Structures are given as C-alpha cells and as structure tokens.
Amino acid sequence: MGTYLNPGNSGFAEKLNTDYVDKTGLISLINRTIGTNNKLTCISRPRRFGKSYAAQMLCAYYDRSCDSSDLFAGLKISGDPAFRDYLNRFDVIYLDMTNILGNADEKDLIAFIAENVTRELLEAFPEVEAGKTFDQTLLRCVEHTGNKFIMIIDEWDAPVREAPGIQDAYLKFLRMLFKSSGTTSRIFAAAYMTGILPVKKDGSQSAISDFKEFTMVKPRKFGEYVGFTEREVTDLCAKHAVSFDAMKQWYDGYEFRDVGPVYNPNSVMQAIENDDFDSYWTETSAAEGLMEYISKPYNGLTKTIAELIGGVSVKVDTMGFANDLRTFRGKDDVLTLMIHLGYLAYNAETKTVHIPNEEIKLEFQKAVRDVQHEETKKRLEESEQLFLDTIHGEEEAVARQIEKIHREETAPLHYNKEDSLRSVIKLAYYTYRDHYLQFEELPAGEGYADIAYIPRRDSDWPALVIELKWNRTAKGAIDQIREKNYPDAIRGLECEILLAGISYDRNAPAGRRKHTCRIERLDQRADRK
C-alpha cells in the first residue's frame, strides 16, 4: 500500500463509519467504460460536492492490494452483475493534485510526480527496470504484471487554478499519458479525473481531447452523482428529524434532467450535524473569489448581478469559456465560471442561470457589499432606502423608485408583461436578504400574491405583500390584495403585515408612465386581541 500506487481502502472505510449516502452506482458507470474507447472520464463539480469521496471510493473498489468485499457488501454496486469482475483487480495510481502541489516545487511538479510514482512502482515490482520516460516505465510494469492501471486524479485542475505558470507543462504531461495512441490503451484500463473546472481549452478544443467530460453545465448520466438527490435528502431529514422544507430552501436549487433537484452535500451534512441551517459556503475557499468575479469590469455585469440577487434568471452563453480562472472575454464567461464554482445554477432548457438557494444568496449579499463599484453601491443604497420608505409609508418616494427601476431595467416590448412587472419589484427590493425571505406567487386566498417578503426570525420588520399593476389605481391594487385574501397566507406570523399597491397607466407615452403607490397596514396582532 503506497501514497500514489495502490493507496488502499482506508479513506472509503472511514467515510462508511459516518452518515454515508450510497453513491456506489457511480462505480457501475465507470466499469462500463473499462477497455472501451470511452475509458477516459473527467467529472467537474464545485468544492465540497463530494469529489474526493468519489475518488476514494473508486480507489477502494479497484485497488488490488486490499480486499474491499465487506466494505461494498449491501451497497448499490454489490447488486451489479459485474460487481466482482472488477473488484480489487487493478493496480491503481492515485494523484491528489492539491496535496502534490503542497509538497512539490511548482517548477518541478512533473518531475515530482514521475519520480515518486516511479519509486513506488519499482518498489512494488523490483524485477522491472525504469524506462527513459514515465510512460515507458508504466508500460514495462503492465507488460510484467499483465495488469493495466486504473488512473485516478483528484482535483486534476489544481495546477491550472493555482499555478498558471506551469499550466502548459502540466497539460503536456497529461497529453503524454492520455494521447490518442495505442500506448495509452496498453497502459490504462480506465482513467477518472475530477476537479472544479472542465478540461482546459486549447483554443476552441479541450487540451486533453480524448476525455469524455461531464460538467455542471452538462452532467449527463453523472447528474445523480453531482450532489444529493431529493430522495436522499428526504431520507436524511426523516432519519434525523430535520425539517425538509428548511433543507430545501437552504441547500437545493441545482437541477439536472432525469435527476430533478440536487443539493449541496457538504452543507446538508453540516446542517444535520450542527442542528443549524446556515451558510457553510464560507468554509470553502470558493467564497473568497466571489467578490473578485462579480466586480469584473464587463459591460452589463453589474446589472446582471443585481438581477440575480433580486431572484431573476438571466440568459448566459456558456460556449466560449476557456475553463480557467483568468481568461475572460466578457460577462458570459464570468457567469459560466460561477456555474462551475457552484455559485449559480444552470437551466439547460432555457439556457439561463439563477442563484440556487438561501446559502448562496447570503454569500452574494455579503460579497456585493464589498464590491468597489459606484453603480453597485448606488443600487444598494437605493434598495435599502426603498425598504425604509415602504415601511414608513412614504408612498410618493416608493412610487418614484419603482418607476425609475421599471424605466431603466425593462425593454419597451416587455414593459407591461407580468413577468417583467414581477422582476421590477425584485430588482427594486433586491437587498431584502438582510431582513426577509422572498416568495413569488405565494399561494393565498383566491390567487397568488405576486411578491411577498416574510421577515426572518431575528427581524422585527413587518411582512410585505406587494402588487405592481397597470391600468388601475394603486388603491385598486390594494383592493385586489384584500379581495383575494393574499394576507391569509401569512396571517400566522407574529408581525404586522404591510400591503403595497403600485400602479401606472400602460397607455401613457413611453417615459411618461407615472407610477402611484398606496400603502396600508394590517396589524393582525391587534385583530386577534
């Protein structure tokens, strides 16, 4: 058992001693690639989404230096007809690139890998002589044992992210190992790489072109293994008597075809262990880069970030992203990076992104306050003032600000559309997370409240129900709120409810559609006395 050659099964065994969610079905998918043209697999997903657990699981399954039969007994993979065909049948080379970067001089990274893996190979197979090159040594070992390698590279992209100066040499090293030639097929039965970023692009193509890639944009058949599925989270919540609704609000928001909702696994387990719903994203180094990315000086990015924070989904073109942290052409590349980092969730059908859940919303809110953009600061100040004006019943000030946002942020063709009106409210009140949870189309009475802001537990602010309408008076908008009993949905709250109706004349010329506002208070505490 070595560090790089046949690392054993202790890492996976340790995981099984905790609250393990069975993801061994991933092994079946990798088994199907062994000895085929699809044997090179690269899976990218955000930090703390179980990448290292998956790598340790694969090591435990394939490593022939140990017996993992008991570890996998009763798990999903044990029901696969090919389970024992590949169980502990291969020599495994395992490279944790983050660990290797910490131990090697950046300039000598490739030499460090070759020397240390070769040393362990020659210790395991003393009859083998080292070749002139690393791949020659690997090939000699295979010829000696008659057994091909499984290569597992964890955090494959660490040198691309953290040591750009050696990026070209590192990619050249990987190309040497996994080039489209007979040598690769003679050495490797399969290879599995996992990291945050997809394979670095060389121009418009992947630099290591033979890998089949599965990303946060297109996870395809591996979507079930990106994070926890809704069924898995439901079972965990039932087992530990934890609120599923709260878990969904805090850590859901990613969704893949044929899989449905997907949850951040680290945060789910932290919430269960700590008995506390909170943002555990700050415990990852990914959080440190958010402010840098959202403050990039690209046309339209500031407005887009405001839309995202307000709860609006925005279009994105993911095709041109170079798959690194430094090569950006514009805001689409920044948004695509944030998909891969887990800050944004991608909808493949609509080709839009949105902030997935409460945990990430809080991280955006924190980061935005530190961004040194005058335009961003102005938006923050205006939104915070709008909340104060609404709560204090300053109807004219509220109407002016909503009219301003409506004029600036809505294209003429969409000015009167229902979705656009809702987006105007979300953009105007986009700093709500300091005091509120935001709900759209909250089921209430005989219809749906357009936007409702429910105070957080530690807030003493009133609940807000807001309607933006055209061709009726602001009083008419308030009457609709009352007639359809919208406040009924939140009457159980121990707080004052504030109703705000905003209206304008849709037939007025563009630029002259004056908005009016009516604000009324509904003190349900007084009603109950």
N, C-alpha and C positions, 0 to 999 in steps of 0.2 A: 504494500500500500504506500503510495507516494503523494507528493504535493500536486504534481502535474500528470503523472501516469497512474491510472487506477486509484483514484482518491478514496474509494470505498463507499460505504453507505451510512456512515455515522451522521452526516448532515441531515439526510432524509429521516433517519430513525429519530433524531431529536425533534424534528418537526411533528412526527406522529405522536410524540408524547404530549403535544399541546392540543388545542382545539382544531383538529385538522379537517379541512374541507376537501373532499376527494376530487382531485383533478387528474387522476391517473389515466383518464381517457385520452389525454394528450399523447401518452406513450403509443397507443394504438395508431394514431395518425403518423407518428414518426416511423413506427415499424413498417408501415405500408410504403415508405419511401426507400427502405434499405435495398441496395442493389439495383435501384432504378435510376432513370435519368433525372428524377426529382429528389435525389438523396440529399441535396444541399438546401437547408431551410433556415431562413432568417426571420425571426419574430421580434417586432419592436413594440414596446408599450411603456407607459410612464414609470417614473420611480415609485417604489413601494406598491407595485402591482403584481408582485409575486414572481419576478423574473428569476431570481436566484433560487427560490424554492423549486421552480420547474427544472432548473439546471441540476440541482442536487438530486431531484427525483430521477432524472434520466441517468445520472451517474450511478445511482444505487441500482437501477434496473439493468444497465448494460455491463457494468464493471465485473469482469470475470475473476477478480481477486477476492470476491466476497460472495456470500450466499444470502440473497435477499428474499428468498421464498416466503419466509414468515412475515416479513415487512409488508409484502403486497397481498398476502392472503386476505380474502374478504373485500379487497378494494376493487374498483370497477375493472381495472386491467386484468384481474385474475379470471374474469369471465370471457376474455377474448380467446378465441381458439388458438391464436398464435402466441399466447402469453409465454409459454415455456420454450418456444422456438428460439427466442432471443434473450431470455432471462439469463443474465450473468454469462454471456457468451463472447464478449468482445473486450479487447484492450481499449480503455478509454483515455484519451488525452483531454484534460480539463484545464482551461485557461481562464482565470478570473482577471480580466484586464485591469480593473480598478486596483486590485491587490498588486498586480505585477508593476503597474505604473508607480505605486508607492514604494516598491523595492528596487526598481531599476533606474539607472540614469536614463533620462529621456533619449539622449543621443544614442544610447546603446541598447534600446528596448528590444530590437530584433535579435541582436546577439545574445541578450539575456535569456530570451525565450528559447532560442535554439540551443544554447549551452546547457540550460537547466533541464530541458526536456530530454536532450541527448544523454546527459549524465544519468538520468533515471532510466532511460531505455537500456543503456549499456549495463547498468547495474542489474536490471531485470533479465537481460539477455546477454550474458557475458561472452557467448560464442560469436556475437555479431560485432563486426568492425564498423566504426563510424565512417560514413561516406564523406565525400568532399563537400557536399551540401546537405542541408537539413532534410530535404525531401528524399535524397538518396539514402540517408540513414533510416528514415521511416520505411522506405521501400524494402531495404535489406531486412528490417525487423519482420515485415509482413511475409517476405519470402522464407524467413527462418521459421516463423511460427505457423504459417499457413492461415493466419487470422488477421483480417483487416481491422483498422481502427474505427472507432466512433470518436469524432472530434466534437467537443462541447466548449463553446466560447461564451462566457458570461460577460455582460457589459462590453460587448465587442467594440462599441463606438467610443469608449472612454478616451483612447488616444486622439480621435477626431474632435471630441469635445474639449479635452483638457490639455492636449499637447499638439496644437496645429502645426508646429514646426517639423514634426516627424510624420505628419499625416501621409505624405506621398510615399515615404519608405515603408510605412505600415501597410498601406493599401497594396503596394507592390509585393510585400511579403505574403499577404492573403491571396493575391492573384497567383503567386507562385504555387501555393498549396492547392488552390481550388480552380486552376485554369482548366479550360475545356480541352483536356487531352487524356490519353489513356493512362497517364501516370496517376492522376487524381483517382480514377476508378480502381486502379490497382492498390492504392493505399487506403482509401476510406470506404467503409460500407455506408456511412452517412455522416453528415455534419449538421450541427444545430448551433446557430448563433442567436443570441438575444441581447437587446440593448434598448436604449431610448429612441434612437434615430434609425430610420431606414438606411440601407446601404448608401454611402456617399456617392453622389453622381459625378461622373467624369464627363463634362459637357451635358448632354441630354440623356445619357445612358448610365446605368449603375456601374460603378467601378469594378465590382465583382459580379459579373453579369450572369453567372450560372446559378446563383442563389434564387430560390423561389421566396418572394417576400410577402409578409403578412403584417400589415401596419394598422394603426389606429384609424386610418382613412379607409383601408380595405383589409380587414382581418380575415375575411372569407371563412373557411372552415375552422379557423382557430378562434373565432369570436367568443366561443363559450369559455375559452381559457385565458381571456384578457383579464378578467376580474371575477367577482362573484356574480352568479346569476340571481334573478329574483327568487327562484325557488330555494336556492342555497341560503339566501339572506332570510327568507321567511322561516326556514327550519332553524337557523341560528337564533332568531328572535324568539321563537317558541321555546327552544331549549333553555334559553337564559332569561325568559320572562322580560324581554326588552320590547319597547314599542316599535313595531314595524313601520308605522306611519312616520315616526320621527326619523328612523333609519333611512327611509326612502327620501325624505326631504333633505337630509344632510348629505347623503353619500351616493345617491342614484344620479341619473342624468345622462349616462352614456348608453347608447342603444345600437345594436347591430342586427342586421337582417337574420331571420331564422333563430335568433337568440333572445331578443327582447331586451329589457333593461339590464344594465351591467353596473355593478357597484365597485367602488374603491375598496379592495380587500383589506389593506392595512388600516384604513380609517374605521371600517366596520369592526374589526377585531379590537382596535384600541377603544372604541366606544363601549364595547361589551366588557372589556377588561377593566376599564376605568369607571364604568357605570356613569358615563358623562358624554353627551353629544357636544362636540366641539370641533374646531378646525385642527386636525392633526397634520395638515399640509405644511404648516410652518416648521415641522420637524424634518422636512426634507430640504435638501439644498436646492431643489427646483424652485422653491419660493423666493430664493434670493435673486433670481434672474428676472422675475416678472416685471419689476419696475423698469429694468433696462429695456425690455422688449416693447412695452406699451408706450415708452417715451421716444421711440424711433421717430425721426422727423419725416415721415412719409405722408403724402397727400391723402387726406381723408381718414387717417388712422385715429386721430383724437375723437372725431365724431363717431367712428365705428366703435371705439371702446366705450363711449358714453351710451351708445345704443345697446351694446352687450350688457353693460351694468344695469341698464334700465329694463332688461329682460327681453330685448328684441333679438330675433335671429337675423343674421346678416349673411349675404352671399360671399362665397370665397372660391377662388381658383387655386386648387392645390397642385396643379401640374408642374409648375416651374420651380418648385422648391428644390434647392441644391442639397438638402439633407445635412446641413451643418449649422453651427450657431453664429456664423459670421457673414455668410453670403446672402444678402437680401436685395431684391430688386424693388420691393415696394410692400404695401400693407398686406397683400395676399400671402407673401412669404412669411411675414410675421405671424399672421393668423394660422397658417399651416404649421409652423413650428409649435405654436401653442396647442394645437390639436395633439401633436406627438408628445408634448410635455404633460398633457392631461388637463391643461387649463381650460380648454374648450372641447365641447363635444360636437362631432360632425354628423350631419344627416346626409347620407349618401343619395337619397332620393331627391331632396330639394337642393343639395349642394350648398347648405348653409351651416353656420356654426352658432352655438349659444353657450353661455356659461352653464355648466351642468347641474350644480347643486349649491346648497347653502354654504358648504365648506369652501368651495372655490369662490363664491360670491364675496365672502368675507375677505379672502386674500386679494381679490381685485379692489375691494373697497379700501383696504389698507394701503395697497400699492399706489392707487390713484392719488391719495392724499400727499404722497411724497414726490409725485412727478413734477418736475420743474417746468411746467408748460403754463404760460399765462392763460391760454384758452381753456385748459383743463381747470385751473384754479377758478376762473370766472364761472364755469359751469357748476362747480361745486358750490361756490358762494350763492349763485342764483337758486340752485335747488334747495339749499338749506334755508334760504330766505323764504322761498315759496312755502315750505312746510310751516314756518313760523307765521307767515301771512294767513295761511289756510286755518291754522289752529286759532289764531286771534281774530278770525272773521273779517280780514281785510279783503273784501270782495273785489274791489277795483284793482288792487295790486295782483291778486290771483288771476283775474281775467287778462290783465296786460301780459303777464308772464306766459300764460298758456297760449295767448295769441302770438306772442313772439316765437315760441318754440314751434307752434303749428306752421307759421310762415317760413321759418328758417329751415325746418327739418323735413318738410313734406313737399314732394314734387306736385305741381299743379294737377296732373292727371289723377293723382291719388288723394287729393286734398279731402274729399268727402267720403272716402271709403272707411268702413267700420274698423278694419284692422289698423288703418293709419291713425284714426282717432285714438284708438287704444295705445298705439305706440307713442303718440304725442304725450299722453298722460305719463307713461312710463319714463320717457326721456326727461320730462319736466321734473318729476319727483324721484330722480334716479339715486339720490343719497339716502333712500328710505331705510337702508340696512342698519343705520345707526340705532333706529328705534322700532323698526317694523319688519314683519314678514309680508310679502306681496302675494296677492292671489288674483288671478284673472278668471273671469266668468265664474265667480263663486256662486254655486247653486243657492238660490234664495227665493223663498216665496213662490211667485209665479214665473220666474225667469232667472236670469243670471246678472249679477252685478258686474259691470264692466271691469272695474278695478277696485279692490278692497285692500286696505293696509291695516293689518292686525298688529297691535303693539306686542313687542317682546315682553317676556316675563318681568324683566328688570326695568321696563319703561313705564312711566306714568302718563304718557301721551294718549290722546283719545284714538279710538278706531276711526278710520276714514273710509267712506264709501263715495266714490267719485264717478260721475257720468259726464261725458262730453257729447253734446247733441247739436244737430243743425236744424234750422227752420222751426224752432220752438223757443219759448223763453227759458231763461235759466230757472225760473220758478216752475216751468213745465218739466224740466229735467228732475227737479227735486220731487215734484208730484209723482213722476214715474217711479222714482226710488221708493216712495211711500206706498203707492198703489200696488206695486208688485212685491211689496213686503221684503225688499232686499235686506233691511237690517235684521230680519229674523234669523239669518244665518249666523249672526254674531251676537245675538242677544244674551247668550250665556256668559259673555265676558264681563268681568268686574271692572268696566270702564265706561266712560262717556263715548257715545257714537256721534260722529260728526258727518253730516251729509253735504256734499258739494256738487252743485249742478252748474255746468258751464255750457254756454250755447252761443251760436253765431248764425248769421244769415248766409246760407250757401249761395244765394242768387246775387249777392253783392259782388261788385267787380273785384278781381284779384288785387290784393294789397289793401282792400278797404272792408274786409270782413271782420267787423268789430265784434269782439267776444265780450260776453257779460257773464257774471257769476252770481250765484246765490248760495249762501252757506247757512245751514240750520243745525242746531244741536239737539240731540236726542239723548237725554240723561236717563238711561234705563235704571240707574240706581235709585233715582227719585221716583220713577214709575213704580218700582217694587215696594216703596215704603207706604 
